[in-house]
Amino acid sequence: MRRPVEHLGVGAVVIGRNEGERLATCIGSLLGRVEHVVYVDSASVDRSVSIARSMGVEVVELADDLPLSAGRGRNEGVRALRRSRPDLELVFFIDGDCELVPGFLEEACDVLRDREDVAVVCGRRRERRPDASIYNRLCEIEWAGPEGEVEACGGDAVIRIRAFEEVGGFDPSLIAGEEPDLCLRLRREGYRVYRLSRDMTLHDAAMTRFSEWWRRAERAGHAFTEGAMKHRRGAEGYWMKEAIRPWVYGAMIPAAALLGALPSFGLSLGLLFVYPVSGYRAYESFRRRGFSSQESALAASYCVLGRFPELVGSARFLSARARGRARTLIEYKGVTS
């Protein structure tokens, strides 16, 4: 028999920056469903902090003397949660541009209490307005992950606090990809990550411009390379393929095709045929996952195109690393995945 929602022993940590009314929607979806809510703000210049305080939740404002990151925000949120409610066993992480779907927490908490080996439970994040732009649609497709035991969660998930603290929480130095990094370290300790088949949150990407999509893909390339470098000695080959792929498709193939054009009397340009081939393979993969032909074509096209901003992000990370800097100049523009 399920316990009432207010007795689940779970608190929530919300992170955000300049979320505005989206934050009010997020917090409102949590009130009455968790036992304590902490909102962590990353130097917002809008009304986010006042909105959170007006709704009666605990607020932590991150100082900008250290780099802002989603991982840092979530860690500070857990510390605040532990100070206020040390009795709580579980924490639900949710981004400030998301809304909790009723019923998810109850089912997630059941899994965590039935299976001591599971440390993380997530569900499916859905886009609130997937038809508002092709970029929102791409996010909706991206959120459709496999069910059952998985390797990683995204920004929204219920996590066992004891296990979270055992591995040191999120790595606050990561500009992105902090959730897969945490899940990798949890799995190394014998814990499991589980994805439910049900909807978990509604997300509001509000992405309408190509430049926003490019920036997001650039940050992904940064994360892939940084994660691969961090765990390069591990047996998992963590993100190694994802880190190498932009260099192959974004630099090596175009360079070989163009530089070899004159010596090969144009034959080297045939190397560019790899892009439609790669796109078709991605299209078939999305079709097998149940997406429509239109959605599959859209996602496959942007998968191929995405190698170029990923290359930029990877190059910027490697350049900063070579100069001895911990982070690149990629602007931190929020906490969404």
C-alpha positions as CSV (number, residue, x, y, z in Angstrom):
1,M,0.0,0.0,0.0
2,R,1.4,3.4,-1.0
3,R,2.0,6.0,1.7
4,P,0.3,9.4,1.3
5,V,2.3,11.9,-0.8
6,E,3.2,14.0,2.2
7,H,4.8,11.1,4.0
8,L,7.1,9.9,1.2
9,G,10.2,11.2,2.9
10,V,11.3,13.1,-0.1
11,G,12.3,16.8,-0.5
12,A,12.9,18.7,-3.7
13,V,15.7,20.9,-5.0
14,V,14.8,23.3,-7.7
15,I,17.6,25.1,-9.6
16,G,17.1,28.0,-11.9
17,R,18.2,31.3,-13.4
18,N,15.8,33.9,-14.8
19,E,13.0,31.4,-15.0
20,G,10.2,33.9,-14.2
21,E,6.7,32.5,-14.2
22,R,8.0,29.1,-15.3
23,L,9.5,28.9,-11.8
24,A,6.1,29.6,-10.2
25,T,4.6,26.8,-12.2
26,C,7.5,24.5,-11.1
27,I,7.3,25.2,-7.4
28,G,3.5,25.1,-7.5
29,S,3.6,21.6,-8.9
30,L,5.7,20.5,-5.9
31,L,3.8,22.1,-3.0
32,G,1.9,19.4,-1.2
33,R,3.7,16.6,-2.9
34,V,7.1,16.8,-1.2
35,E,8.0,17.6,2.4
36,H,10.4,20.5,1.8
37,V,11.4,22.6,-1.2
38,V,14.7,24.4,-1.7
39,Y,15.1,26.7,-4.6
40,V,18.7,27.5,-5.6
41,D,19.1,30.6,-7.7
42,S,22.1,31.2,-10.0
43,A,22.4,35.0,-10.0
44,S,19.0,35.8,-11.6
45,V,18.2,39.4,-12.6
46,D,14.5,38.8,-12.8
47,R,11.9,38.1,-10.1
48,S,12.8,34.5,-9.6
49,V,14.0,34.9,-6.0
50,S,11.0,37.0,-4.9
51,I,8.7,34.5,-6.7
52,A,10.2,31.6,-4.8
53,R,10.1,33.4,-1.4
54,S,6.5,34.5,-2.0
55,M,5.5,30.8,-2.4
56,G,7.0,30.0,1.0
57,V,10.0,27.8,-0.1
58,E,13.5,28.0,1.2
59,V,15.8,30.0,-1.1
60,V,19.6,29.7,-1.6
61,E,21.3,32.4,-3.7
62,L,24.6,31.4,-5.2
63,A,27.3,33.9,-5.0
64,D,29.0,34.6,-8.3
65,D,32.5,34.5,-6.9
66,L,32.7,30.9,-8.1
67,P,31.6,29.7,-11.5
68,L,27.8,29.0,-11.7
69,S,26.8,25.5,-12.7
70,A,23.9,23.2,-12.4
71,G,26.0,20.8,-10.4
72,R,27.0,23.4,-7.9
73,G,23.4,24.6,-7.5
74,R,22.1,21.1,-6.9
75,N,24.9,20.3,-4.3
76,E,24.1,23.5,-2.4
77,G,20.4,22.6,-2.5
78,V,21.0,19.2,-1.0
79,R,23.1,20.8,1.8
80,A,20.3,23.2,2.6
81,L,17.8,20.4,2.5
82,R,19.8,18.3,4.9
83,R,20.2,21.2,7.3
84,S,16.4,21.9,7.3
85,R,15.2,18.3,7.1
86,P,17.9,15.8,8.0
87,D,15.3,13.0,8.3
88,L,14.5,13.0,4.6
89,E,15.8,10.0,2.6
90,L,15.2,11.1,-1.0
91,V,15.7,14.2,-3.0
92,F,13.8,15.1,-6.2
93,F,15.9,17.3,-8.5
94,I,14.0,19.4,-10.9
95,D,14.9,22.3,-13.2
96,G,13.1,25.5,-12.7
97,D,11.6,25.4,-16.2
98,C,9.9,22.1,-15.6
99,E,6.6,21.0,-13.9
100,L,6.1,17.8,-12.0
101,V,3.6,15.4,-13.5
102,P,1.3,14.1,-10.7
103,G,1.8,10.4,-9.8
104,F,5.5,10.2,-10.8
105,L,6.9,10.7,-7.3
106,E,4.8,8.0,-5.7
107,E,5.8,5.4,-8.3
108,A,9.5,6.5,-8.2
109,C,9.6,6.3,-4.4
110,D,8.0,2.8,-4.5
111,V,10.9,1.6,-6.7
112,L,13.5,3.1,-4.4
113,R,12.0,1.5,-1.3
114,D,11.5,-1.9,-2.9
115,R,15.0,-2.0,-4.4
116,E,18.0,-1.0,-2.2
117,D,20.3,-1.3,-5.2
118,V,18.6,1.4,-7.1
119,A,19.9,4.9,-6.3
120,V,18.2,6.9,-9.1
121,V,14.8,6.8,-10.6
122,C,13.6,9.0,-13.4
123,G,10.8,9.0,-16.0
124,R,10.2,10.8,-19.3
125,R,10.6,14.5,-19.6
126,R,8.1,15.9,-22.1
127,E,8.1,19.2,-23.9
128,R,5.1,21.4,-23.0
129,R,4.9,22.9,-26.5
130,P,6.7,20.6,-28.9
131,D,5.1,22.2,-31.9
132,A,6.2,25.8,-31.0
133,S,9.4,25.4,-32.9
134,I,11.5,22.7,-34.5
135,Y,14.0,23.1,-31.7
136,N,11.3,22.3,-29.1
137,R,10.4,19.3,-31.2
138,L,14.1,18.1,-31.2
139,C,14.1,18.3,-27.4
140,E,10.9,16.3,-27.2
141,I,12.6,13.6,-29.3
142,E,15.7,13.7,-27.3
143,W,13.9,13.2,-24.0
144,A,12.5,9.8,-25.3
145,G,14.9,7.5,-23.6
146,P,14.7,3.7,-23.0
147,E,12.8,2.2,-20.1
148,G,14.0,0.0,-17.3
149,E,17.6,0.0,-16.1
150,V,19.6,2.7,-17.9
151,E,23.1,4.2,-17.6
152,A,22.1,7.8,-16.7
153,C,19.3,10.2,-15.9
154,G,18.8,13.8,-16.9
155,G,18.3,16.9,-14.8
156,D,15.0,15.7,-13.2
157,A,15.3,12.6,-11.0
158,V,14.7,11.1,-7.6
159,I,17.9,10.2,-5.9
160,R,18.7,8.4,-2.7
161,I,20.5,11.0,-0.5
162,R,22.7,8.5,1.2
163,A,24.1,7.2,-2.1
164,F,24.3,10.8,-3.5
165,E,26.5,11.8,-0.6
166,E,28.5,8.6,-0.7
167,V,29.9,9.5,-4.1
168,G,30.4,13.2,-3.3
169,G,27.3,14.6,-5.2
170,F,27.6,16.4,-8.5
171,D,30.9,17.6,-9.9
172,P,30.4,21.4,-9.7
173,S,33.2,22.1,-12.2
174,L,31.3,20.5,-15.1
175,I,29.6,23.0,-17.4
176,A,27.2,20.2,-18.6
177,G,26.8,16.5,-18.4
178,E,26.9,16.4,-14.6
179,E,24.1,13.9,-14.4
180,P,25.7,11.1,-16.4
181,D,28.9,11.8,-14.5
182,L,27.1,11.3,-11.2
183,C,25.3,8.2,-12.5
184,L,28.6,6.7,-13.7
185,R,30.2,7.1,-10.2
186,L,27.1,5.6,-8.6
187,R,27.1,2.6,-10.9
188,R,30.8,2.1,-10.1
189,E,29.7,1.7,-6.5
190,G,27.2,-1.0,-7.4
191,Y,24.1,1.2,-7.6
192,R,21.6,1.1,-10.4
193,V,19.7,3.8,-12.4
194,Y,16.1,3.1,-13.3
195,R,13.8,4.8,-15.8
196,L,10.0,4.5,-15.4
197,S,7.8,4.3,-18.5
198,R,5.6,7.1,-17.2
199,D,5.8,10.9,-17.8
200,M,7.8,12.7,-15.1
201,T,8.0,16.4,-15.9
202,L,6.8,18.9,-18.5
203,H,9.7,21.0,-19.8
204,D,9.5,24.5,-21.4
205,A,12.5,24.8,-23.7
206,A,11.2,28.0,-25.2
207,M,13.9,27.6,-27.9
208,T,13.0,29.5,-31.1
209,R,16.3,30.5,-32.7
210,F,18.9,28.5,-34.5
211,S,21.6,30.3,-32.5
212,E,20.1,28.8,-29.3
213,W,20.2,25.3,-30.7
214,W,23.8,25.8,-31.9
215,R,24.8,27.0,-28.4
216,R,23.2,24.0,-26.8
217,A,25.0,21.6,-29.2
218,E,28.2,23.5,-28.6
219,R,27.9,23.0,-24.9
220,A,27.2,19.2,-25.5
221,G,30.5,19.0,-27.4
222,H,32.3,20.6,-24.5
223,A,30.6,18.1,-22.1
224,F,31.4,15.1,-24.2
225,T,35.1,15.9,-24.3
226,E,35.4,17.0,-20.7
227,G,33.7,13.9,-19.5
228,A,35.8,11.6,-21.7
229,M,39.0,13.2,-20.5
230,K,37.9,13.0,-16.8
231,H,37.1,9.3,-17.0
232,R,39.6,8.3,-19.7
233,R,41.2,5.7,-17.4
234,G,37.9,4.0,-16.7
235,A,37.0,0.7,-18.3
236,E,33.7,2.1,-19.6
237,G,35.0,4.2,-22.4
238,Y,32.8,6.9,-21.0
239,W,31.8,9.4,-23.8
240,M,34.9,8.5,-25.8
241,K,32.9,7.9,-29.0
242,E,30.9,11.1,-28.5
243,A,34.1,13.1,-27.9
244,I,35.9,11.7,-31.0
245,R,32.9,11.8,-33.4
246,P,32.8,15.7,-33.9
247,W,36.5,15.7,-34.8
248,V,35.9,13.0,-37.4
249,Y,32.7,14.4,-39.0
250,G,33.4,18.1,-38.3
251,A,37.0,18.4,-39.1
252,M,38.8,15.3,-40.5
253,I,36.4,14.3,-43.3
254,P,35.9,17.8,-44.6
255,A,39.6,18.5,-44.5
256,A,40.5,15.3,-46.3
257,A,37.9,15.9,-48.9
258,L,38.9,19.5,-49.7
259,L,42.6,19.3,-49.3
260,G,42.7,16.1,-51.5
261,A,40.5,17.5,-54.2
262,L,43.3,18.8,-56.5
263,P,45.7,15.9,-56.0
264,S,42.9,13.3,-56.5
265,F,41.2,15.2,-59.4
266,G,38.1,15.7,-57.3
267,L,37.8,12.1,-56.2
268,S,38.3,12.9,-52.6
269,L,35.1,14.9,-52.6
270,G,33.4,11.5,-52.6
271,L,34.2,11.4,-48.9
272,L,31.4,14.0,-48.3
273,F,29.0,11.2,-49.2
274,V,29.5,10.0,-45.6
275,Y,27.1,12.7,-44.4
276,P,23.9,11.6,-46.2
277,V,24.8,8.0,-45.3
278,S,25.2,8.9,-41.7
279,G,22.0,10.9,-41.8
280,Y,20.1,7.9,-43.3
281,R,21.4,5.6,-40.6
282,A,20.3,8.0,-38.0
283,Y,16.9,8.3,-39.7
284,E,16.4,4.5,-39.6
285,S,17.4,4.4,-36.0
286,F,14.7,7.0,-35.1
287,R,12.1,5.1,-37.1
288,R,12.9,1.9,-35.2
289,R,12.3,3.8,-32.0
290,G,8.8,4.6,-33.2
291,F,9.1,8.2,-34.4
292,S,7.3,9.4,-37.5
293,S,9.1,9.8,-40.8
294,Q,8.9,13.6,-40.4
295,E,10.3,13.5,-36.9
296,S,13.0,11.0,-37.8
297,A,14.1,13.1,-40.8
298,L,14.3,16.2,-38.6
299,A,16.2,14.6,-35.8
300,A,18.6,12.8,-38.2
301,S,19.4,16.0,-40.0
302,Y,20.2,17.9,-36.9
303,C,22.3,14.9,-35.6
304,V,24.5,15.3,-38.6
305,L,24.6,19.1,-38.4
306,G,25.3,18.9,-34.7
307,R,28.8,17.6,-35.2
308,F,29.9,21.1,-36.2
309,P,28.9,23.0,-33.0
310,E,30.0,20.0,-31.0
311,L,33.4,20.4,-32.6
312,V,33.5,24.0,-31.6
313,G,32.6,23.2,-28.0
314,S,35.2,20.4,-27.9
315,A,37.9,22.7,-29.3
316,R,37.1,25.4,-26.9
317,F,37.4,23.0,-23.9
318,L,40.7,21.6,-25.2
319,S,42.1,25.0,-25.8
320,A,41.2,26.2,-22.3
321,R,42.7,23.0,-20.9
322,A,45.9,23.6,-22.8
323,R,46.1,27.1,-21.3
324,G,45.5,25.7,-17.8
325,R,42.1,27.0,-17.3
326,A,39.4,25.0,-15.6
327,R,36.5,26.3,-17.8
328,T,36.0,27.8,-21.2
329,L,34.3,31.1,-21.9
330,I,31.1,29.4,-22.8
331,E,28.5,31.6,-21.1
332,Y,26.4,29.9,-18.5
333,K,22.9,30.7,-19.5
334,G,20.7,28.5,-17.3
335,V,20.4,25.1,-15.8
336,T,18.3,23.1,-18.2
337,S,19.6,20.0,-19.8
